[in-house]
Amino acid sequence: MALNHKPMNPSFHPLRGIALMLLATLLFASHDALSKYLSGFYPIVMIVWARYLVHTVLMAAVFIPQNGLRVLRSKRPLLQALRGLCLLGTSVLFNSGLIFIPLAEATAVNFLAPLLVTALSVWLLGERVSIGQWLAVSLGFAGVLLIVHPGSSFFAPPILLPLGSALCFCGYQLLTRKLAAFDSSTTSNFFAGLQNTLIMTALVPFFWHFPDNLKDGLLMLALGCCGMVSHLSLSQAFHYAPPVLLAPFSYCHLLFATLLGGLFFAHWPDSSSLLGIALVCASGLAAVCLQQRQGQKL
């Protein structure tokens, strides 16, 4: 008796998707490490401006020849503008936090964003959240409390910067999900990049500091390249593998941030921070698994 098999999706290449996700997380962590280094010498406004300028110029070089200016046409321009401002807030607050907080701990706090999305999606998107998902969110907050517990060096006002970044990134993710029904990811990314480049270009003359040497200028160029290639790698990864498979590998960002923070800034998290980072990872993975299970039941 012949067996009936569903034809495989020709674009389904899980190993390729995982490799691209790992590349994206390494580049995100590298981008953050470069930002932390440069923030020791240059104003945050200038660093963020350089990141968005290079990113937008590269996107224009790649996508405008293919699609023309219609790549900027949005069906929901006001929502796109708000999404871009959320992303800009994330960039400014997170990079400002890196001046005071080590890379691994700041990254872990910023990883509260997906958990905040789970919590706020009930009110803002009308989605159902199970008890298990609420427990995962609580576990994530417990992990952050372990990192910034009273008596630790991180229990200070600067920790509010990555927390604010996580809130902005939560808004960015919620708006991204909402806009996915109206605009392509290319339009959304290009729109945000161009808008934020224009905003930062208006501000940068008040904070301008000419690069002290060629190396720093090249590092600013590398900063934008890391941002551009990481986003393209992330988008491409989802062409080859489903989100539920790739989501666990996104937490390699925390691993790379820990390694880069230790190797280049001589900061290795203590046992309390390591446990907190592990809890943040576990809560995020649990939330992904529970969301997938709930989706299969619907």
N, C-alpha and C positions, 0 to 999 in steps of 0.2 A: 504494500500500500504506500503510495507516494505521500510525503509530508509537505504541507503547505508552509512556506516561509515568507514573511514579509520582506520585501526588498530592502536592503540596507541603504541608509541615507549616504549618497556618494560623498558628502562633505563631512561625514562622521569619522574623525580621526582623533580618538581620545588622547593618545600620547602626544600628538602635535598640539592639541589644545592645552594639555597640562604643561608642556614645555613653554608655550607662549604665556601662560599664566605665571609660571615661575620667572620668566624673563621680565614680565610686567612688574611683579612684586620686587624683584631685585632693582629695577630701574626706579620704582617709586622710593624705595629705601635709599638708593644712591642720590636721588634728587633731594631728599630730606637731609642727607649727610652733607651734600654740597651747600645747601641753604644754611645749615648750622655753621659750617666753616666760614662762609662768606659773611654771615651776620656778625661775626666778630670784628669785621673791618668796614662794613658798608651798611647804610640805612636799610631797614626792611623794605621800605617803599621801592628803593632802587632794585633790590633783589627780586621782588615780586614783579616789577615792571619788566626786567630782563627776561624772566621766565615766560611771561605772557607774550612779550614781543617776539621772541624767537619761536615760540610755539605757534603763534598766529601766522608768522611769515612762512614757516614750513608747511602749515596746513594750506595756506593760499597757494603755495607752489605745487602741492600735491593735488588738491581738489578743484581749484578754479579752472585749470586747463581741461579737466574732464567734464565739469558740470556748469561752468560759468558762474555768474553772480546769483543764479537761482538757488545755489547752495545756502544762501543766507535768508531765503524766503521762508518765513515761519507762519503757520496758521494761528499761533498763539504768541505773538511777539511780547506781550506784557509778562506772560508767564516765563518766557525765555529770559527776559531782562531780570526778573526776580531770581530765576535759577542762577544766572550769571553772578548776581550780587552775593548769593549764598556761597558760591564757589570762591569768589574773591574774599569774602569774610573768612572762609576756611583757610585760605592761603596766608592772609595777613596775620590772623590770630595764631595759627600753628607755627609759622616761622618766627613770630615774636616769642612764643613759648620756648622755642629751641634755644634762645639766648640764655635762658635760666634753667631749663630742664633737660636732662639727658635724652638721647634719641629714643632709646627703647621705651622708657616710661611715658614720654610724650606720645609716642605712636600707640602705645597700649590704651591710653586715655582716649585718644582720637577714635579708637576702634569701638567706642561706645555707640558711635553713630548708627550702625546697623541695628543695634538693640533698641535705640531710641526710635528708629523707623518702625520696628515691630510694635512698640508701645503706642506711638502716635497714629499709626495707620488705622487704629480702631475709630478714632474721632475724625481724622482728616480724609480717609479713603473709604470708611465704612467696612473695613475688612474684619473678619473674625479672628480672634487670637485665643488660643487654647490655654488652659491652666499650665500645661507644660511649657508653652512659650513664655508665659509670664514668669515662671520659675527660672527659665533661661535668662531672661532680662535681669531678674533679681541677682542671679549668680554673677552676671557681668558687672553689675554695680558693686557687688561684694569684692570682686577682683580689683576694681579701681580703688575702693576704700582701703584695701590692703596696701596698695602702692602709695597712697597719700594719707595713711593713717596718722592721727595726732602723734607728734614726737618724731616723725620722719622729716628728712630735709625737704621733702616735697609738700609738706603741710604749710603752705605759704600762699600769698595772693597770686604769684605767677602761675599756679596750677589752674587758675580760672581761664588762662589763655587757651590751653588745649581743650578744656571743657567747653569753652565757647566755640572753638573750632569744630568740636564734635556736634554741637547743636546746629551750626551752620551747615555742616556736611549732611546732617539728617535732613534739613530742609532741601538741600540740593538733591538728595536721593529721592525724596518724596516727589519733588517736582519733575525729576527725570522720569519716574514711573508714570506720572500723569501725562507728560508731554510725549511719551513713546507712542501714544495713540494718534498723535497729530503730525509729528515731525520725525525725520530720520535722525539717527545718532550723529551723523556727519553734520547736519544742520545745527543740532543742539550744541555740539562741541565747538564748531566754528563760530557760532553766534556768541557763545560765552567768551571764547578767546578774544574775539575782536572787541566786544564790549569792554572787557576788563583791560585790554591793552589801551584803549582810548582813555579810560578812567585813570589808569596809572600814568599814562603819558602826560595827562593834565597835571598830575601831582608831582611827578619826578623832578621837575625843575627846582622845586623848593627843597629837595633833599639830595640834589645831585652831588656825587663824589666821583670824580673821574678815576677809573681803575688805576691802582698804584703801579701795576706792572702787567705785562702781556699774559702771564699765567692767570691772574685773576680775571682778565677779560675773557680768556678761553674757558675758564670755569663757569662764568656766567652764560657763555654760549652752550656749554655742556649741560647746564641746568635746564635750559629750554629744550634741548634735544632729548634729555631724559624724560621730560614731561610729555613731549610729543610722541616719542616712540613707545613709552609705557602705555599711553592711552590707546594707541593703535594696536599694540600687542594684546591689550585686554579685550578690545572690541573683536579682534580677529580670533582670539581664543574661543569665543562663544560661537563662532561659525563652525568650529570643529568638535565641540563637546558641550553638553548641556550644563546650565548653571549649577545644578545639584552635584555634578561631578567635580566642577572646578572650584566651587565655594571653599571647600576645606583647604585647598592650596593657596587661597588668598591670604591665609594666616601665616604663610611663609614670610610675608612682609614684616611681621614682628620678629621672626628669626633673623632675617637679614638686617633689620634695624639694630638688633642686639649685637650682632657680630660687627657691624660697621661702627657702632658706638664704642665697642671695646677696642677694636683695632686702631681706629683713627683718633678717638677722643679719650682713650684710656679709662672708660667708664663701663664697668660690668655691674649689672643689677645685683643687689643683695638678695638674700633668701626670701625676704618678705615681698620684694618687688617681683622676683621670679615666680613666686606662687600666685601673686596677683595677675601677672601676665598670662600664666597658665589658665587661671580661672576665666579671664576674658576670652581666651581662645576656645576653651571648652564651652562657654556659654554661647558663643557665636556659632560653633559647629552644631550644638544642640538645637539652636533656633532654626538653622538650615534644615536639619533632619526632620524636625517637627513640622516645619512648613511644607516640606515635600510630602510627608505622610498625610497631612491634612488635605493637600491638593489632590492626592490620589483617592481620598474618600469622597471628594465632591463630585 
